[in-house]
Amino acid sequence: MSNLLDTLPGMALRLTEVPGMLSRMWQGEHVPGQEGPSSFRASQMNLVLHFGLATTPQEAQEIFDQAIEFAQVYPCRIVALCPIKDAGDGSAFLQAKLFSQCYIGPSTRQMCCCEALMLGYPIHTPGFLENQVMIWLENDLPVYHWLHRVPARRIEEIYLPYLKLCTRVVYDSCVEGADYAKTPWPKPDMVMDLAYARLLPTRQSIGQFLSSYDPAMLAEGLARVECRYTPGAEGEAANLLHWQQSCLDHCEKGEHCDEVAFASKPLVGNTTNELEVEWQYEDGKKSFLWTHSKDCDATLIKANFGKGPIDLPQHVKPMLPVKELAEALFF
């Protein structure tokens, strides 16, 4: 088996054994007056974890654990696609594993049963991959697809016809860089960046502060909006910049924002900040600076919109991974 498939938990099976094992797995022995495991397995959706060849075993395990935790809150069938590096000569073949587990709360009425089907696929036989995934999905339920380190070129050349059938496709621009943003998705609205979802508390914090001011006043005289970031936070910075541009474009004087320069660049020098946002005005009489410390959840707003300086420290609690994934998938 591939190293990646070996990393994930579960029982190795022949591909043909998976459907039968899956149908028998939750039956159990009937105990009068008690409900069996199948009563606690009511899938609402399919979640496909699509790993590329550059995925490390640690990354695969972390994403798989996050998906299992997600399934405890949002019941779903998980299908994990693990690449196998082959020579392109047909010597590699599809491989399968099956994982199942029931989580019991304070009482058996709070039981939750999860299942994950894992497919090791040779990277040179993508046609088989789509066919097998369709067989393993739960019929008539929406399909959500999570891409991780699958090259953008490969998505464009091979997977777009399949992905257009999905309800939503998610990825993390902090992992993938900017390539996915350039992909000609068949339905751009169905694609969501996890880095954008992670910014929900930040967007709420900045938005609540700025909403107390007249939009026309905020836009008037604005010359430059700049996002600065430390390594690893490029995705958040790009999404934060795009969000601000979209908001300013909808201001009462949004037409004047055509002349505003929007830029994202790395932070330089000794700094304890992970992200910074700065608005610069032509006359220099107005200002806005938001900073987020990388050592804690503290943020600070320093602003002056003509009525004196404001220093506003805030606590922005980061989203839990399960909440982050739910935000990306459903909203």
C-alpha positions in Angstrom: 0.0 0.0 0.0 1.0 3.6 -0.3 2.6 5.2 2.7 -0.3 7.7 2.9 -2.9 5.1 3.0 -0.9 3.2 5.7 -0.9 6.3 7.8 -4.7 6.4 8.2 -6.6 4.1 10.5 -8.8 1.3 9.3 -9.0 -2.2 8.0 -7.4 -3.1 4.7 -9.8 -4.8 2.3 -10.0 -5.8 -1.3 -12.0 -3.2 -3.3 -14.9 -5.7 -3.9 -15.2 -6.4 -0.2 -16.0 -2.9 0.9 -19.7 -2.7 0.0 -20.6 -6.0 1.7 -18.5 -5.1 4.8 -20.2 -1.7 4.9 -23.7 -3.1 4.8 -22.9 -5.6 7.6 -20.9 -3.3 9.7 -23.7 -1.5 11.6 -26.2 -4.5 11.9 -24.9 -5.9 15.2 -27.0 -8.2 17.3 -30.5 -7.1 18.1 -31.1 -6.6 21.8 -34.8 -6.3 22.8 -35.5 -2.8 24.1 -32.3 -1.3 22.7 -31.4 0.4 19.5 -28.5 -0.9 17.4 -25.6 1.1 16.0 -27.5 1.6 12.7 -30.0 3.8 14.5 -27.3 6.3 15.3 -25.9 6.5 11.8 -28.0 8.9 9.7 -25.8 10.5 7.1 -26.7 14.0 5.9 -24.0 14.4 3.3 -20.8 12.9 1.7 -17.4 14.5 2.5 -14.6 13.6 0.1 -11.0 14.2 1.3 -8.9 14.4 -1.8 -5.2 14.3 -1.1 -2.5 15.1 -3.6 0.9 13.4 -3.9 2.7 16.1 -1.9 0.5 15.5 1.2 2.6 14.4 4.2 1.4 11.5 6.4 1.0 14.0 9.3 -1.2 16.3 7.2 -3.3 13.4 6.1 -3.8 12.3 9.7 -4.7 15.8 10.9 -7.2 16.3 8.1 -8.7 12.9 8.7 -9.1 13.5 12.4 -10.7 16.8 11.7 -13.2 15.1 9.3 -14.1 12.5 11.9 -14.7 15.1 14.5 -16.8 17.0 12.0 -18.8 13.9 11.3 -19.7 13.6 15.0 -21.5 16.9 14.7 -22.6 16.7 11.1 -23.2 13.0 10.3 -21.7 12.1 6.9 -19.9 9.4 5.0 -16.2 10.2 4.6 -14.3 9.1 1.5 -10.6 9.7 1.6 -8.6 9.6 -1.6 -4.9 8.7 -1.1 -2.5 8.9 -4.1 -0.1 6.1 -5.0 3.0 7.1 -6.9 3.2 4.6 -9.8 5.4 4.2 -12.9 2.5 4.7 -15.3 2.8 1.1 -16.6 -0.3 -0.2 -14.9 1.6 -2.0 -12.2 -0.2 -0.1 -9.4 -3.8 -0.8 -8.6 -6.7 0.6 -6.5 -6.5 -0.2 -2.8 -9.1 0.2 0.0 -9.4 0.6 3.7 -12.5 0.9 5.9 -12.7 2.8 9.2 -15.7 2.8 11.6 -16.2 3.9 15.1 -19.0 4.8 17.5 -18.7 7.6 20.0 -20.8 7.3 23.1 -21.8 10.3 25.2 -23.0 10.2 28.8 -25.8 7.9 27.7 -26.2 5.6 24.7 -28.8 8.0 23.4 -25.9 10.3 22.6 -24.1 7.8 20.5 -22.7 8.8 17.1 -21.4 6.3 14.5 -18.9 7.4 11.9 -17.6 5.6 8.8 -14.8 6.4 6.4 -13.9 4.7 3.2 -10.3 5.1 2.0 -9.1 4.6 -1.5 -5.5 4.4 -2.6 -5.4 5.5 -6.2 -2.5 5.4 -8.8 -2.0 8.9 -10.0 -1.8 7.8 -13.6 -5.3 6.2 -13.7 -7.6 9.1 -12.8 -10.5 7.7 -14.8 -11.0 4.8 -12.3 -10.9 7.3 -9.5 -14.1 9.2 -10.5 -16.0 5.9 -11.2 -15.0 4.4 -7.8 -15.9 7.6 -5.9 -19.4 7.6 -7.5 -19.9 4.0 -6.4 -18.9 4.7 -2.8 -21.0 7.9 -2.3 -24.3 7.7 -0.5 -27.0 8.2 -3.1 -29.2 11.3 -3.2 -27.0 13.2 -0.6 -25.0 16.3 -1.3 -21.2 15.9 -2.0 -18.6 18.2 -0.4 -15.1 17.9 -1.8 -12.0 19.0 0.2 -8.9 19.4 -2.0 -5.4 19.2 -0.3 -2.2 19.6 -2.3 -3.8 18.4 -5.6 -2.0 20.5 -8.2 -4.2 23.2 -9.8 -3.0 22.0 -13.3 -4.2 18.5 -12.6 -7.6 19.8 -11.3 -8.0 21.7 -14.5 -7.0 18.9 -16.8 -8.8 16.0 -15.1 -11.1 16.7 -12.2 -13.3 19.7 -13.2 -16.1 17.6 -14.9 -16.5 15.6 -11.7 -16.2 18.6 -9.3 -19.0 20.5 -11.1 -21.3 17.9 -9.7 -20.3 18.7 -6.1 -22.3 21.0 -3.8 -19.2 22.7 -2.6 -15.4 22.4 -3.1 -13.1 23.7 -0.4 -9.3 24.2 -0.2 -6.8 26.2 1.9 -4.9 29.0 0.1 -2.4 29.0 2.9 -1.4 25.5 1.7 -2.1 25.8 -2.0 -1.0 29.4 -2.7 -2.7 31.5 -5.3 -2.9 28.8 -8.0 -6.4 27.7 -7.1 -7.8 31.2 -7.4 -6.8 31.1 -11.1 -8.5 27.8 -11.8 -11.5 28.1 -14.2 -14.0 26.5 -11.8 -17.3 25.6 -13.6 -19.2 27.3 -10.8 -17.0 29.8 -8.9 -19.6 30.4 -6.2 -19.4 26.8 -5.1 -15.6 27.1 -4.3 -14.6 28.2 -0.8 -11.2 29.0 0.7 -10.7 27.7 4.3 -8.5 30.7 4.9 -11.5 33.0 4.3 -13.6 30.9 6.6 -11.0 31.2 9.3 -11.2 35.0 9.1 -14.9 35.1 10.2 -14.1 36.4 13.8 -11.7 38.9 12.3 -14.2 40.1 9.7 -16.8 40.5 12.4 -14.4 42.4 14.7 -13.3 44.9 12.0 -16.7 45.2 10.5 -18.5 45.9 13.8 -16.0 48.7 14.5 -16.2 50.3 11.0 -20.0 50.0 10.9 -20.4 52.8 13.4 -19.1 55.2 10.8 -20.7 56.7 7.7 -19.6 54.6 4.7 -19.1 57.7 2.6 -16.8 59.2 5.1 -14.7 56.0 5.3 -14.3 55.9 1.5 -13.7 59.7 1.0 -10.0 60.4 0.4 -8.9 56.8 0.9 -5.7 56.2 -1.1 -4.4 52.8 -0.1 -5.4 49.7 1.7 -2.5 47.4 2.7 -2.5 44.0 4.3 0.8 42.8 5.8 1.5 39.2 6.9 4.1 36.9 8.3 5.1 33.7 6.4 2.3 31.2 6.5 -0.5 33.8 6.6 -0.4 34.8 3.0 -3.8 33.2 2.4 -5.5 35.1 5.2 -3.9 38.3 4.0 -5.1 37.9 0.5 -8.6 37.0 1.6 -8.7 39.9 4.1 -7.7 42.3 1.4 -10.3 41.0 -1.1 -13.0 41.3 1.6 -12.1 44.9 2.3 -12.1 45.8 -1.4 -15.6 44.1 -1.8 -16.9 46.0 1.2 -15.6 49.4 0.0 -16.9 48.8 -3.5 -20.4 48.7 -1.9 -20.0 51.9 0.1 -22.1 54.9 -0.8 -19.1 56.4 -2.5 -17.9 53.1 -3.8 -17.2 54.6 -7.2 -14.3 56.6 -5.7 -12.7 53.3 -4.6 -11.6 52.7 -8.2 -8.6 54.9 -7.5 -7.7 53.1 -4.2 -4.6 51.0 -4.3 -4.9 47.5 -2.7 -1.8 45.7 -1.8 -0.6 42.7 0.2 3.0 42.3 1.3 5.2 40.5 3.9 5.8 42.1 7.3 9.5 43.1 7.7 11.6 43.7 10.8 11.0 42.5 14.3 7.3 42.3 15.0 5.0 40.3 17.2 2.2 40.7 14.8 1.0 38.0 12.4 -1.4 40.2 10.4 -1.8 44.0 9.9 -4.3 46.1 8.0 -3.7 49.8 7.3 -5.8 52.4 5.5 -3.9 55.4 4.3 -5.7 58.7 3.3 -4.6 61.4 0.9 -4.8 64.2 3.4 -3.2 62.3 6.2 -5.9 63.5 8.6 -7.6 60.1 8.8 -6.1 56.8 9.6 -6.9 53.2 10.4 -4.6 50.4 11.6 -5.6 46.9 12.8 -3.0 44.5 14.1 -3.2 40.9 15.2 -0.6 39.4 17.5 0.8 36.0 16.6 1.5 35.1 20.2 -2.1 35.4 21.4 -5.6 36.2 20.3 -5.2 39.9 21.0 -5.9 42.5 18.3 -5.6 46.3 18.4 -7.4 49.0 16.4 -5.7 52.4 16.2 -7.8 54.9 14.2 -8.6 58.5 13.8 -11.5 59.6 11.6 -11.3 63.3 12.4 -12.7 63.1 16.0 -9.6 62.2 17.9 -7.4 59.1 18.2 -8.9 55.8 19.2 -7.1 52.8 20.7 -9.3 49.8 20.9 -7.8 46.5 22.1 -9.9 43.4 21.3 -9.9 39.7 22.0 -10.6 37.7 18.8 -11.0 34.0 19.6 -9.9 31.8 16.7 -12.4 29.3 15.2 -12.1 25.6 16.1 -11.2 23.5 13.1 -14.7 21.9 13.0 -16.4 25.3 13.1 -14.0 26.5 10.4 -14.8 23.6 8.1 -18.6 24.0 8.7 -18.3 27.7 7.8 -16.5 26.8 4.6 -18.9 24.1 3.6 -22.3 25.6 4.5 -22.0 29.4 4.3 
